[in-house]
């Protein structure tokens, strides 16, 4: 009985070699090779546990651990190139181990399966990547807070339905993104509770009769908890789905931020000048300065959302316990990790260097009758029911539109024709900064509110 399949760790049952096309189709080493550090780390601790429990002899375990450390160096130095015929990084490392130490290397797989081995590697990997993503979010938040401090007194129009609504502070606008990102950070941090669970020892799906110590392994690997059901353990990818969902939400937030930079940098808005170092030109139109980096963040959001949907579809119909479909989790995971981390970095870089055209912003903040609500609130303070005040101001806006004048330029006598209770003090109310600073409710755009929240964020991010 000859054939390549018989050289595989699972080849004893088979009498025919694996078809070459099948080897290409089933291999995942092209992407899961990046788990080699986690695989070796988990294997070393597993080996130490086997020694500690007397399942393998100390001299055998020491030999295995030394060889694993050598394999790690070989991979890092490019001396060991994984073979796709061995399907994945786990089997490649095991095969190389047996090459180095002989049959004793086969003892490493005692009391574990590729099923719990793979999910261990993913949990170790994702635990660190979640922390890296949180650092990226913090970096972007810091960039926004710095710019908010610079522009505490800069005004621009706030929008609803992309129509001028009410004037706000630019710092208020930027801090809205900071709050948005904080929800993202909290989601990722909370997800660590479900990522940080030790699966090793679950075996293929039902545990092992050997006297292993799962609690010792968990403690050694920094896991606060051990998974309680072996069947659930090897088929669970909820922790990856949760990461992909959190990442998709964060990417959607970055996409919204990027969209505003694209719109704001257009001549029609002219609110910002993007840094040359974050833009590209046109191959045919020499005058063009395109916001390609922001557009790519917006575009790459589709990949993150697609990766979530892809894994949801993979998992939705799987019976317990492990199924090979789950091999498809890694490309979605790795792509989203890379996309999100890079997107956070480039967005922070853009916001650190973007030039805000504050004079143009303030000029535009006066357009579109953004002080109309202030006039309605003024009438309410005079005792007018809000709905009546709303109607009066709407009629006055229509009148001002016909005259092609802003509200604040209308003579008092003309205002009184529609709103009889207005007095000379109305012009103070209609002044731009008065209106902005009048919105002093908690969470509002008044200077004292924005400055107070800005100080909270500066303190919170000081040592983050």
C-alpha positions in Angstrom: 0.0 0.0 0.0 1.7 3.2 -1.3 0.5 6.7 -1.8 0.9 10.2 -0.6 -2.3 10.0 1.5 -0.6 7.4 3.7 2.0 10.0 4.7 -0.7 12.2 6.1 -1.4 12.0 9.9 -4.9 10.6 9.1 -3.8 8.3 6.2 -4.0 5.0 7.9 -7.6 4.4 6.9 -7.0 5.1 3.2 -5.7 2.9 0.4 -5.7 5.6 -2.4 -3.6 8.7 -2.5 -5.4 12.0 -2.3 -6.3 13.5 -5.7 -4.1 16.4 -6.5 -7.1 18.7 -7.2 -8.5 17.7 -3.8 -5.3 18.6 -2.1 -5.4 22.1 -3.6 -9.1 22.4 -2.8 -8.8 21.3 0.9 -5.6 23.0 1.9 -5.7 26.1 4.1 -2.1 26.6 4.9 -1.8 29.5 2.5 -3.8 31.6 5.1 -3.6 29.7 8.4 0.3 29.8 8.3 -0.1 33.0 10.2 -1.2 31.0 13.2 2.1 29.3 13.6 3.1 31.1 16.7 -0.2 30.4 18.4 0.0 26.7 17.3 3.5 26.3 18.7 2.6 28.1 21.9 -0.4 25.9 22.5 1.5 22.8 21.6 4.3 23.6 24.1 1.8 24.1 27.0 0.0 21.0 26.0 3.2 19.0 26.0 4.1 20.4 29.4 0.7 19.3 30.7 1.2 15.8 29.3 4.6 15.6 31.1 3.2 17.0 34.3 0.4 14.4 34.3 2.8 11.6 33.5 1.2 10.8 30.2 4.5 11.2 28.4 8.0 11.0 29.9 9.9 14.2 30.8 12.8 13.4 28.4 10.3 12.9 25.6 8.5 16.2 26.3 11.7 18.1 26.6 12.8 16.8 23.2 9.5 17.8 21.7 9.5 21.3 23.2 13.0 22.0 22.0 12.1 20.9 18.5 9.0 23.1 18.5 11.1 26.1 19.4 13.5 25.2 16.5 10.5 24.9 14.1 9.3 28.4 15.2 12.7 29.8 14.3 12.8 28.0 11.0 9.4 29.5 10.0 10.5 33.0 11.0 13.8 32.7 9.1 12.1 31.2 6.0 14.0 28.0 6.4 10.8 25.9 6.7 8.2 26.4 4.0 4.9 24.7 4.8 3.7 22.1 2.3 0.1 22.5 1.0 -0.2 18.8 0.6 -0.3 18.6 4.4 -3.4 20.8 4.4 -2.8 23.3 7.2 -0.1 24.8 9.5 -1.0 22.4 12.3 -0.2 19.2 10.3 2.8 20.9 8.8 4.3 21.6 12.2 3.5 18.1 13.4 5.1 16.5 10.3 8.2 18.7 10.7 8.4 17.8 14.4 8.4 14.0 13.6 11.1 14.7 10.9 13.2 16.2 13.6 12.7 13.9 16.6 11.3 10.7 15.1 8.2 8.8 16.3 8.3 10.4 19.7 7.0 13.6 17.9 3.7 11.7 17.4 3.1 11.7 21.1 2.4 15.5 21.1 -1.0 14.9 19.6 -2.0 12.7 22.6 -5.3 13.8 24.2 -6.1 16.5 21.6 -7.6 16.7 18.2 -7.1 19.1 15.4 -10.6 20.3 16.3 -9.7 21.7 19.7 -6.2 22.6 18.5 -7.5 24.9 15.7 -10.0 26.7 17.9 -7.3 27.2 20.5 -5.0 28.9 18.0 -7.9 31.1 16.8 -8.7 32.2 20.3 -5.1 32.9 21.2 -4.8 34.9 17.9 -8.0 36.8 18.3 -7.4 37.7 21.9 -4.3 39.7 20.8 -5.9 41.1 17.7 -8.9 42.5 19.7 -6.5 44.3 21.9 -4.7 45.7 18.8 -8.0 46.9 17.4 -8.8 48.6 20.6 -5.4 50.4 20.5 -6.3 51.5 17.0 -9.6 52.9 18.1 -7.9 54.7 20.9 -5.4 56.2 18.5 -8.2 57.5 16.3 -10.1 58.9 19.3 -7.0 60.7 20.5 -6.5 62.3 17.0 -10.1 63.5 17.1 -9.9 64.9 20.6 -6.7 66.9 19.7 -8.4 68.4 16.7 -11.6 69.1 18.8 -9.5 71.1 21.3 -8.0 73.1 18.4 -11.5 73.9 17.1 -13.5 74.5 20.2 -14.7 77.9 18.9 -15.1 76.9 15.2 -18.7 76.8 14.0 -20.3 75.0 11.1 -23.8 74.0 10.1 -25.1 70.8 11.6 -27.2 68.7 9.1 -30.2 66.5 9.1 -31.2 64.9 5.8 -28.0 66.6 4.5 -29.9 69.9 4.8 -28.7 72.8 7.0 -30.4 72.3 10.4 -28.7 74.1 13.3 -25.3 75.6 13.8 -22.9 73.6 16.0 -19.3 73.7 17.2 -16.7 71.7 15.1 -15.4 70.3 18.3 -19.0 69.0 19.0 -19.0 67.4 15.6 -15.6 65.7 16.2 -16.6 64.5 19.6 -19.7 62.8 18.1 -17.2 60.5 16.3 -15.3 59.9 19.6 -18.5 58.8 21.3 -19.4 56.6 18.4 -16.0 54.9 18.5 -16.2 54.4 22.2 -19.2 52.2 21.7 -17.1 50.2 19.3 -14.3 49.9 21.8 -16.7 48.8 24.5 -18.1 46.1 22.2 -14.6 44.7 21.5 -13.6 44.8 25.1 -16.8 43.0 26.2 -16.2 40.3 23.5 -12.9 39.3 25.2 -15.0 37.6 27.8 -16.2 35.2 25.2 -12.9 34.9 23.2 -10.9 34.3 26.3 -12.1 30.7 27.0 -9.7 27.7 26.8 -10.9 25.0 24.5 -7.9 22.6 24.6 -8.8 19.2 26.0 -12.2 19.0 24.3 -10.7 16.5 21.8 -12.6 15.8 18.7 -16.0 16.4 20.3 -16.3 14.3 23.5 -13.2 14.9 25.7 -10.6 12.2 26.4 -10.2 9.3 28.8 -6.6 10.4 29.6 -6.0 12.2 32.9 -5.4 15.7 31.5 -5.6 18.9 33.5 -7.5 21.5 31.5 -7.5 24.0 34.3 -3.7 24.0 34.4 -3.5 24.5 30.6 -6.0 27.4 30.8 -4.0 29.1 33.6 -0.7 28.6 31.8 -2.1 30.1 28.6 -3.8 33.0 30.4 -7.4 31.9 30.0 -9.7 32.7 32.9 -12.2 30.1 31.9 -12.4 26.6 30.5 -15.1 25.6 28.0 -17.6 23.4 29.7 -19.0 21.2 26.9 -16.6 19.5 24.4 -19.2 19.2 21.6 -20.0 22.9 21.7 -16.3 23.8 22.1 -15.1 22.4 18.8 -18.1 23.7 16.8 -18.3 27.1 18.3 -17.4 30.0 16.1 -19.6 32.6 17.9 -16.6 34.4 19.1 -15.4 34.9 15.6 -18.8 35.9 14.4 -19.0 38.4 17.3 -15.7 39.9 16.3 -16.7 40.2 12.6 -20.0 41.8 13.7 -18.2 44.3 15.9 -15.7 45.0 13.1 -18.4 45.5 10.6 -20.1 48.1 12.8 -16.8 49.8 13.4 -16.0 49.9 9.7 -19.5 51.3 9.0 -18.6 54.1 11.4 -15.3 54.7 9.7 -17.1 54.7 6.4 -19.5 57.4 7.6 -16.5 59.5 8.7 -14.8 58.9 5.4 -18.0 59.8 3.5 -18.1 63.2 5.2 -14.4 63.9 4.4 -15.2 63.1 0.7 -18.2 65.4 0.7 -16.6 68.1 2.8 -13.5 68.2 0.5 -15.6 68.8 -2.6 -15.8 72.3 -4.0 -19.5 72.4 -3.3 -18.8 72.2 0.4 -15.2 73.3 0.7 -15.1 72.6 4.4 -11.8 70.8 4.5 -8.5 70.4 2.6 -7.3 66.8 2.8 -3.5 66.4 3.1 -1.7 65.7 -0.2 -0.1 62.7 1.4 -3.5 61.0 1.8 -4.8 61.8 -1.7 -4.0 60.7 -5.3 -4.3 62.3 -8.7 -6.0 61.6 -11.9 -4.3 59.7 -14.8 -5.8 62.1 -17.3 -6.9 65.3 -15.5 -3.9 67.1 -14.1 -5.9 69.4 -11.8 -7.5 66.6 -9.8 -6.9 65.8 -6.1 -8.9 62.8 -5.3 -9.9 61.7 -1.8 -9.0 58.1 -2.7 -7.9 57.0 0.8 -11.3 58.0 2.3 -13.1 56.4 -0.6 -11.2 53.1 0.0 -12.1 53.1 3.6 -15.7 53.5 2.5 -15.2 50.7 -0.1 -13.4 48.3 2.2 -16.3 48.4 4.5 -18.1 46.2 2.1 -15.5 43.5 2.6 -15.9 43.6 6.4 -19.7 43.4 6.1 -19.3 40.6 3.5 -17.0 38.6 5.7 -19.5 38.7 8.5 -22.3 37.5 6.1 -20.1 34.9 4.6 -19.4 33.2 8.0 -23.0 33.5 9.1 -24.0 31.6 6.1 -21.3 29.0 6.6 -22.4 28.4 10.2 -26.2 28.6 9.9 -26.9 25.1 8.8 -24.1 23.1 10.5 -25.1 20.1 12.7 -23.0 19.4 15.8 -20.1 19.0 16.2 -17.1 19.9 14.0 -17.6 20.1 10.2 -14.9 21.0 7.6 -17.0 24.0 6.5 -15.5 25.8 9.5 -12.2 25.9 7.8 -13.7 28.8 5.9 -13.7 31.0 9.0 -10.0 31.9 8.8 -9.9 33.9 5.5 -12.9 36.0 6.6 -11.3 36.6 10.1 -7.8 37.5 8.8 -9.1 39.8 6.1 -11.3 41.7 8.5 -8.6 42.0 11.1 -6.2 43.4 8.5 -8.8 45.7 6.9 -10.0 47.1 10.2 -6.6 47.8 11.7 -5.3 49.5 8.5 -8.5 51.5 8.1 -8.2 52.8 11.7 -4.6 53.8 11.1 -5.3 55.7 7.9 -8.3 57.5 9.3 -6.3 58.7 12.3 -3.6 59.9 9.9 -6.1 61.8 7.8 -7.7 63.5 10.8 -4.3 64.4 12.3 -3.4 66.3 9.0 -6.7 67.5 7.6 -7.1 71.3 7.3 -10.5 72.6 8.4 -11.6 75.7 6.5 -13.2 77.3 9.5 -14.1 80.7 7.8 -16.0 78.9 5.1 -17.7 76.7 7.7 -18.9 79.6 9.7 -20.0 81.5 6.7 -22.1 78.5 5.6 -23.4 78.0 9.2 -25.3 81.3 8.7 -27.0 80.0 5.6 -30.2 78.0 5.3 -32.0 79.7 8.2 -30.2 77.6 10.8 -31.3 80.1 13.5 -35.0 79.4 12.8 -35.3 77.0 15.7 -33.7 79.6 18.0 -36.5 82.0 17.0 -39.1 79.4 17.7 -37.6 78.7 21.2 -37.6 82.5 21.8 -41.3 82.6 21.1 -41.9 79.7 23.4 -40.2 81.6 26.2 -42.7 84.4 25.5 -45.5 81.9 26.2 -46.3 80.8 22.7 -47.1 77.1 22.4 -44.3 75.4 20.4 -46.6 74.3 17.6 -47.8 77.8 17.1 -44.3 79.2 17.3 -43.2 76.6 14.7 -45.9 77.7 12.3 -45.1 81.4 12.8 -41.4 81.0 12.2 -42.1 78.8 9.2 -44.2 81.6 7.7 -41.5 84.1 8.5 -38.9 81.9 6.8 -41.1 81.8 3.7 -41.4 85.6 3.8 -37.6 86.0 4.2 -37.0 83.6 1.3 -39.2 85.7 -1.0 -37.2 88.8 0.1 -33.9 86.8 -0.3 -32.8 87.9 3.1 -31.8 86.0 6.3 -34.0 86.3 9.3 -31.6 88.5 11.2 -31.7 91.2 8.4 -35.5 91.5 8.5 -36.7 94.8 10.1 -38.5 94.4 13.4 -41.7 95.8 11.9 -41.8 93.1 9.3 -41.1 90.3 11.8 -44.0 91.6 14.0 -46.4 91.2 11.0 -46.0 87.4 11.5 -44.7 87.2 15.1 -46.3 90.1 17.0 -44.6 89.3 20.3 -41.0 89.7 19.1 -39.0 92.6 20.5 -35.7 94.2 19.8 -33.9 91.5 21.8 -34.7 89.0 19.0 -31.7 90.1 17.1 -29.4 88.9 19.9 -31.2 85.6 19.8 -30.7 85.3 16.0 -26.9 85.9 16.3 -25.0 82.8 15.3 -22.9 82.2 18.4 -25.7 83.1 20.7 -27.8 80.4 19.2 -25.0 77.8 19.5 -24.2 78.7 23.1 -27.9 78.8 24.0 -28.0 75.0 23.6 -26.7 74.3 27.0 -28.6 71.1 27.9 -26.5 68.1 28.8 -25.0 66.8 25.6 -25.6 70.0 23.7 -23.4 72.1 21.5 -23.0 75.1 23.9 -19.3 75.9 24.7 -19.6 74.9 28.4 -21.1 71.5 27.5 -18.5 70.8 24.8 -15.6 71.9 26.9 -16.7 69.8 29.8 -17.0 66.7 27.7 -13.7 67.5 26.0 -12.0 67.6 29.3 -13.5 64.2 30.2 -12.1 62.7 27.1 -8.7 64.3 27.5 -8.4 62.8 31.0 -9.7 59.4 29.9 -7.3 59.2 26.9 -4.3 60.6 28.8 -2.9 57.2 29.8 -4.8 55.1 27.3 
